[in-house]
Amino acid sequence: FKRQVVIFGNEYVSVNNIDATSITVEGMPTLTKKRGRFSVAYGAFNDDGYLDMKVYIADDGSLNNFSGTATLEALTRDGTLVVGTDELCDMQFCRDDD
């Protein structure tokens, strides 16, 4: 399955500094387009004022239809490891209640 994953930027993490080639979710890598380029989009996906990053991963079926949590790992362009765990949700229905 092709799954959309959004990395939410915040005061500590600027998504511009994340290396898209290094992103994994539960060990599953970011998908590439036919010519080997990564499909990355930037925008304000949760309206908190921070830039967010959208990529696609190849879900092997373990993300369980948006239930439970998942851990994302990535490297910044300077090699710093970024690790985050959050609830899975379908962006059409999931809203940040904070």
N, C-alpha and C positions, 0 to 999 in steps of 0.2 A: 504494500500500500504506500502511496505517496502521501505524506502528512506535512501539513504546514506547521511550522514552529515559530513562535514569536519570542524574541529575547527582548525583554523590557529594559530599557535604559533607566538609570536612576542617578542619584547624586554621586554614587561611588563608581558606577560603570558606564563608560561612554561606548555605545555600540560601534562607533566609528573605529575604535581601537581593536575590535575583535576580528581575528583572522577566520574568515568563513570556511576556509579549507580545514580548520582544526575542530570544528563543531561536531560533537556527537551527543545523541540523546539515548540514554540507556545502552551506549556502545554502538548505536546505529549512526552511520555517517551522513553527512550532507550530500544530497543528490547533485549531480551535475547535468547540464544540458547536453545535447548531442555533440557539441564541439568541445566538451570538457570544461566549459565555463560554469561557475556556480550561479544559481538563481538566487540572488539576494535583493531584497527591497528594503528601503528605509522609509519610515514614516512615523506618525503619531498614532499608534494603534490602540492606545488606551487613554489618550487625552490627559496625561498627567504633566505635560510640558517637557518631557524628555524624549529624545529621539529613540525609536525602537527599530529592531532589525528582524526581518522575516526571511526564513530559509525553508527549504523542504528537505525532509529526511525520508529514507527508505525504511518504512516501518515493517518489520518482519512479523507483525501480528502481536507483538508483546505489549503494545501500548493499550490494548484492551478497551477500544472504543471510548476513550476519554474518561476512564475511571481510574482513580488512584493517583499516585504521584510518579514523577519521572525526574531523573537527574540529568542535567546538561553539563557537559564539560567543553571548554574551549580555551584557546590561548589568545592572549592579546598579541599585538604586533611586536611587542618587545619580549614575548615569551612567558609572560605571567599567566599562571593557570587561573581560570575562572570556573567555579563550580557552583551550580545552583539547583535546588530541588523545589518543585512547586506542584500544585494540583494540576492535573490535566483537565482541560475543558475545551469545548467547541467554542471558538471565538464568536459565533453567531448568538450563543446563549449565555456565555460566561461574562460576567461583569465584575470588576473589582469593587468590593463593598467597603473598602477602607475610606 
